[in-house]
Amino acid sequence: MTQRRFGSWYFGWNIVAAATVITLLTVGMRMSIGPFFIPLAEDLGLSRTLLAGIIAIGMLAYGIGMPMAGQLAQSYGSRFVLVLGTLLVAVAIVWSVLARGAFSFFLAFGVLLSLGFSFTSPVALTPVISRWFTRQRGMALFFLSTGSMAGIAIMTPVLTYAIGQVGWRATLIGFGAAFVLLVAPIALLVIRDDAPPGTDLLPGSAPASTAPETAGLTCREAMQTWPFWQIAFGLFACGFSMNLLGTHGVPMLTDHGFDPVTAAFGIGLIGLVAIPSTVFLGRLSDRLPRKNLLAAIYLIRGLGFFGLLLVARSWELYAVAAVGGVVWAGSIALSSAILADVYGVRIVGVLYGWTYLGHQIGAMISSWLGGWGYEALGSHWPAFGGAGVVLLLASLVSFQLPRRSRPLPAPATRRAPQPAS
């Protein structure tokens, strides 16, 4: 059996580092489709509307694959899901490169590649990290958010340069080769679900005291409790706002009088600030009530969307972007940590997958609303103001979440567990 500690080093941090690398590649590629857009449309003879539709459906397929990944991780382990996802990504990339018609490219790039990425996404990695960490669970899960932000910051310029040098097909094949060569060994040699009984608890701590009163609930029973839907609504607001800013942020700012370079730097500043802020927020999440921190993140992010609509000078834009960047990457990590706190680590992957589907539904709606609102009403207020309102509601809902280890009302089909006397 593998040693769990090497001196004072806890093996769980190796798993966190490996999961962060996988997240960097998976999320970085998912969020860096922009450099491929024009080359794909021109080379395959696709209209921008058709290609945008393929990408939007792929976004939904990515969300649909999340519950599947969570269920498979619970049944067969994280290693199995990662290896399967790597295989799907490899096949999808080869198929995408060979595709000549719109329908074939849609099946390969839009559906199969999205499903493959969902199997190597944080949903497949959250359960194993939650098993290995109790005391520092928030910090460990926040590193996945760091990987996401780093992926966006690194992959976009790298892919843009590569496409300019060798074309989109060679770039996609190169990414696929690097993905397989990195993820497959990580899955087989580093990722493991059999965490030690004491996880990362300090000597003398009692592992049994960390089990929530809801640990015996099934997935169906957990989905009938309010915290599941509170977290799902928060992630819906997260997906709505993040995708809206990524898709329509720069056009909105240029329509409001900013030059494209200033607008792009303002949006990019959010991601740059988010990378170091995840470490700070991760430490806070293990010291403060996570529900309060999640509520504060949604509150500040919601006010930031109203701020983006009102800024008139460059320094105002940069100030709003810097503040928004501090809270940009925390909601997903906190949501998964709260799910593990409330329902236990046994079913956290499945529950996280279902709540993340709401994230992708929100992303799809905001993509449409951002374009329709401006074309039909001549204003960005319906989409960006709507995002601000939804985030403020998510803040209020998140503040009502239970504190860690607080018992929940059981669904009608099951009697609530009684606390030990």
C-alpha positions in Angstrom: 0.0 0.0 0.0 1.2 3.5 -0.8 2.6 5.5 2.0 0.2 8.3 2.8 2.9 10.6 4.3 6.5 11.2 3.4 7.9 12.8 6.5 5.6 15.8 7.0 4.3 15.7 3.4 0.8 14.6 3.0 0.2 12.5 -0.2 -3.2 14.2 -0.7 -1.4 17.4 -1.9 0.1 15.3 -4.8 -3.5 14.5 -5.8 -4.4 18.2 -5.6 -1.4 19.2 -7.8 -2.3 16.5 -10.3 -6.0 17.5 -10.3 -5.0 21.1 -10.8 -2.9 20.2 -13.9 -5.9 18.3 -15.4 -8.2 21.2 -14.6 -5.8 23.6 -16.3 -5.9 21.6 -19.5 -9.6 20.7 -19.5 -11.1 24.1 -18.5 -8.4 26.0 -20.3 -9.4 24.3 -23.6 -13.1 24.6 -22.9 -12.8 28.4 -22.3 -10.3 29.0 -25.1 -12.5 28.2 -28.1 -12.2 31.8 -29.3 -8.9 31.3 -31.2 -10.4 28.4 -33.1 -13.6 30.2 -34.1 -12.7 32.1 -37.3 -10.3 29.4 -38.6 -12.9 26.7 -38.1 -15.7 28.7 -39.7 -13.6 29.6 -42.8 -12.0 26.2 -43.3 -15.1 24.1 -42.8 -17.4 26.6 -44.6 -19.6 27.1 -41.6 -21.5 30.3 -40.9 -20.8 32.0 -37.6 -24.3 31.3 -36.4 -24.1 27.6 -37.2 -20.7 27.3 -35.5 -21.9 29.3 -32.5 -24.9 26.9 -32.3 -22.5 23.9 -32.3 -20.5 25.4 -29.5 -23.6 26.2 -27.5 -24.9 22.7 -27.8 -21.5 21.5 -26.8 -21.7 23.6 -23.7 -25.0 21.8 -22.8 -23.4 18.4 -23.6 -20.6 19.4 -21.2 -23.2 20.1 -18.5 -25.1 16.9 -19.2 -22.0 14.8 -18.9 -21.3 16.2 -15.4 -23.9 14.0 -13.5 -22.8 11.0 -15.6 -19.2 11.6 -14.5 -20.2 12.0 -10.9 -22.2 8.7 -11.0 -19.4 6.8 -12.6 -16.9 8.2 -10.1 -19.1 7.0 -7.3 -19.5 3.6 -8.8 -16.1 2.9 -10.4 -13.8 5.5 -8.9 -12.1 8.7 -10.2 -9.3 6.8 -12.0 -11.8 5.0 -14.2 -13.6 8.2 -15.1 -10.4 10.1 -15.9 -9.1 7.3 -18.2 -12.5 7.0 -20.0 -12.6 10.8 -20.4 -9.0 10.8 -21.8 -10.0 8.1 -24.3 -13.1 10.1 -25.4 -11.1 13.3 -25.8 -8.5 11.5 -28.0 -11.1 9.9 -30.2 -13.1 13.2 -30.5 -10.0 15.2 -31.5 -9.0 12.8 -34.2 -12.6 12.7 -35.5 -12.8 16.5 -35.4 -9.7 16.9 -37.5 -10.9 14.4 -40.1 -14.5 15.8 -40.2 -15.5 17.6 -43.4 -19.3 18.2 -42.9 -21.1 20.3 -40.4 -23.0 17.3 -38.8 -19.9 15.2 -38.4 -18.0 18.1 -36.8 -21.0 18.7 -34.5 -20.9 15.1 -33.3 -17.2 15.1 -32.8 -16.3 18.6 -31.6 -19.7 19.6 -30.1 -20.8 16.4 -28.4 -18.1 13.8 -28.0 -15.3 16.2 -27.1 -17.6 18.0 -24.6 -18.5 14.7 -23.0 -14.9 13.7 -22.8 -14.0 17.0 -21.1 -16.9 16.6 -18.6 -15.3 13.3 -17.5 -12.0 15.0 -16.8 -13.6 18.1 -15.3 -13.5 19.1 -11.6 -16.7 17.0 -11.1 -14.6 13.8 -11.5 -11.9 15.3 -9.3 -13.9 16.8 -6.5 -14.9 13.5 -4.8 -11.3 12.2 -4.5 -10.1 15.5 -3.1 -13.0 15.6 -0.7 -12.1 12.1 0.5 -8.5 13.0 1.1 -9.2 16.3 2.9 -11.3 17.3 5.9 -9.5 20.0 7.8 -8.2 21.8 4.7 -10.9 20.8 2.2 -11.8 24.3 1.2 -8.1 25.1 0.4 -7.6 21.9 -1.5 -10.7 22.5 -3.7 -9.8 26.1 -4.3 -6.6 24.9 -6.1 -8.9 23.5 -8.8 -10.2 27.0 -9.3 -6.6 28.2 -9.6 -6.1 25.6 -12.3 -9.2 26.9 -14.2 -8.0 30.5 -14.1 -4.4 29.6 -15.0 -5.8 27.5 -17.9 -7.7 30.4 -19.3 -4.7 32.7 -18.9 -2.2 30.2 -20.4 -4.2 28.3 -23.0 -5.7 31.3 -24.9 -2.4 32.9 -26.0 -0.7 29.5 -26.6 -3.5 28.3 -28.8 -3.7 31.6 -30.6 0.0 31.5 -31.4 0.0 27.8 -32.4 -3.0 28.2 -34.8 -1.3 31.2 -36.4 1.8 29.0 -37.0 0.5 25.6 -37.9 -3.3 25.9 -38.3 -6.2 24.7 -36.2 -5.9 21.0 -37.1 -2.3 20.6 -36.1 -2.9 22.7 -33.0 -5.8 20.5 -32.0 -3.8 17.3 -32.6 -0.9 18.7 -30.6 -3.2 19.6 -27.7 -4.7 16.1 -27.8 -1.3 14.4 -27.7 -0.2 16.6 -24.7 -3.5 15.9 -23.0 -3.2 12.1 -23.3 0.5 12.1 -22.3 -0.2 14.1 -19.2 -3.6 13.0 -18.0 -3.3 9.2 -18.5 -0.2 8.8 -16.3 -1.6 11.1 -13.7 -4.8 9.1 -13.6 -3.0 5.8 -13.3 -0.1 6.7 -11.0 -1.3 9.6 -8.8 -5.1 9.6 -8.5 -6.5 7.2 -5.9 -9.7 7.1 -3.9 -8.5 5.1 -0.9 -7.8 8.0 1.5 -6.4 7.2 5.0 -8.9 7.0 7.8 -7.7 10.2 9.4 -7.4 12.2 6.1 -5.5 15.5 6.8 -6.8 15.8 10.4 -4.2 16.9 13.0 -3.0 14.2 15.4 -5.6 13.7 18.2 -8.5 14.7 16.1 -11.5 12.3 15.8 -12.4 11.5 12.3 -15.9 10.3 13.3 -16.9 13.8 14.4 -16.5 15.1 10.9 -19.4 13.1 9.4 -22.5 15.1 8.7 -25.8 14.0 10.0 -27.0 13.6 6.4 -24.2 11.2 5.4 -26.7 8.3 5.1 -29.0 10.0 2.5 -29.2 8.7 -1.0 -28.7 11.0 -4.0 -32.5 11.1 -4.6 -33.2 12.0 -1.0 -30.4 14.6 -1.0 -31.9 16.2 -4.1 -35.2 16.6 -2.2 -33.6 18.9 0.4 -33.3 22.6 0.2 -29.5 22.9 0.4 -29.1 21.0 -2.9 -31.4 23.5 -4.7 -29.9 26.5 -3.0 -26.4 25.5 -4.2 -27.8 24.7 -7.7 -29.4 28.1 -7.9 -26.1 29.7 -6.9 -24.2 27.8 -9.6 -26.9 28.8 -12.1 -26.2 32.4 -11.3 -22.4 31.7 -11.5 -22.7 30.2 -15.0 -25.1 32.9 -16.1 -22.7 35.7 -15.1 -19.3 34.1 -16.0 -20.4 33.1 -19.5 -22.1 36.5 -20.1 -19.0 38.4 -19.2 -16.8 36.0 -21.3 -19.0 36.3 -24.4 -20.4 39.8 -24.3 -18.1 41.7 -21.8 -15.8 43.3 -24.4 -18.6 44.2 -26.9 -20.6 45.8 -24.0 -17.7 47.9 -23.0 -16.8 49.0 -26.5 -20.5 49.9 -27.1 -20.2 52.1 -24.0 -17.2 54.0 -25.5 -14.1 52.1 -24.4 -11.6 51.2 -27.1 -11.2 47.4 -27.7 -7.7 47.2 -26.1 -8.9 48.9 -22.8 -12.0 46.8 -22.8 -10.1 43.5 -23.3 -7.5 44.5 -20.6 -10.3 45.3 -18.2 -12.0 41.9 -18.7 -8.6 40.1 -18.6 -7.7 41.9 -15.4 -10.5 39.9 -13.7 -8.9 36.6 -14.6 -5.4 37.8 -13.6 -6.5 39.0 -10.1 -8.5 35.7 -9.7 -5.4 33.5 -9.8 -3.7 34.7 -6.5 -7.0 35.4 -4.9 -8.0 31.8 -4.9 -5.2 31.0 -2.5 -6.4 33.7 -0.1 -10.1 32.6 -0.4 -9.1 29.0 0.1 -7.5 29.8 3.4 -10.6 31.8 4.5 -12.9 29.0 3.5 -11.3 26.7 6.1 -11.6 29.4 8.8 -14.9 31.1 8.2 -18.4 29.7 7.7 -18.4 28.7 4.0 -22.0 29.8 3.4 -21.2 33.3 4.5 -18.1 33.5 2.3 -20.1 32.2 -0.7 -22.9 34.7 0.0 -20.3 37.5 0.1 -18.8 36.3 -3.2 -22.1 36.4 -5.0 -23.0 39.8 -3.4 -19.7 41.5 -4.5 -19.9 39.9 -8.0 -23.5 41.1 -8.4 -22.6 44.7 -7.5 -19.7 44.4 -9.9 -22.0 43.7 -12.8 -23.9 46.9 -12.1 -20.5 48.7 -11.8 -19.4 47.5 -15.3 -22.6 49.0 -16.7 -21.9 52.4 -15.0 -18.1 52.9 -15.4 -17.2 55.8 -17.7 -13.4 56.1 -17.2 -10.5 53.6 -17.6 -9.5 53.7 -14.0 -13.1 53.0 -12.9 -13.2 50.0 -15.2 -9.9 48.7 -13.8 -11.0 49.2 -10.2 -14.3 47.3 -10.7 -12.4 44.6 -12.6 -9.8 44.2 -9.8 -12.4 44.0 -7.1 -14.5 41.5 -9.2 -11.4 39.4 -9.8 -10.9 38.8 -6.1 -14.3 36.9 -6.0 -14.4 35.6 -9.5 -13.1 32.0 -9.0 -14.5 31.1 -5.5 -18.1 30.1 -6.0 -17.6 26.7 -7.7 -14.9 25.5 -5.1 -17.1 26.7 -2.2 -20.2 25.1 -3.6 -18.5 21.7 -3.9 -17.0 22.0 -0.5 -20.4 22.8 1.0 -22.0 19.8 -0.7 -19.3 17.6 0.9 -19.8 19.2 4.3 -23.6 18.9 4.2 -24.1 15.5 2.5 -20.7 13.7 3.0 -18.1 12.7 0.5 -19.8 9.5 -0.6 -22.3 11.2 -3.0 -20.7 14.5 -3.5 -19.6 13.8 -7.1 -23.1 12.9 -8.2 -24.7 15.9 -6.5 -22.0 18.3 -7.8 -22.6 17.0 -11.3 -26.3 17.7 -11.1 -25.8 21.2 -9.6 -23.2 22.0 -12.3 -25.7 21.2 -15.0 -27.5 24.3 -13.7 -24.3 26.2 -14.2 -24.2 25.3 -17.9 -28.0 26.0 -18.3 -27.3 29.5 -17.0 -24.4 29.9 -19.4 -26.6 29.0 -22.4 -29.3 31.4 -21.4 -26.9 34.3 -20.9 -25.2 33.7 -24.3 -28.6 34.1 -25.9 -29.9 37.0 -23.7 -26.7 39.0 -24.2 -27.2 39.1 -28.0 -31.0 39.3 -28.1 -31.2 42.0 -25.5 -28.9 44.4 -27.4 -30.4 43.6 -30.8 -34.0 43.8 -29.7 -33.8 46.6 -27.1 -30.6 48.4 -28.0 -29.3 48.0 -24.5 -27.0 45.7 -22.4 -29.0 46.4 -19.3 -31.4 43.4 -19.7 -28.5 40.9 -19.7 -25.9 42.5 -17.4 -28.5 44.1 -15.1 -30.3 40.7 -15.0 -27.0 39.0 -14.1 -26.5 41.5 -11.2 -30.1 40.8 -9.9 -29.6 37.0 -10.2 -26.3 37.2 -8.3 -27.8 39.3 -5.5 -30.6 36.7 -5.2 -28.0 33.9 -5.1 -26.2 35.8 -2.3 -29.4 35.9 -0.2 -30.1 32.2 -0.9 -26.6 31.1 -0.1 -26.6 32.9 3.2 -29.6 30.7 4.2 -27.5 27.5 3.7 -26.9 25.4 6.8 -23.6 25.7 8.7 -21.2 22.8 8.5 -22.5 19.6 10.2 -25.9 21.1 11.0 -28.7 18.4 10.5 -31.1 18.9 7.7 -34.8 18.0 7.4 -35.0 14.6 5.7 -37.3 14.1 2.7 -40.7 12.7 3.3 -39.7 9.2 2.3 -37.1 9.0 5.0 -37.1 9.7 8.7 -34.6 12.3 9.9 -31.5 10.8 11.7 -31.6 11.5 15.4 -28.4 13.1 17.0 -26.6 10.9 19.4 -27.4 11.5 23.0 
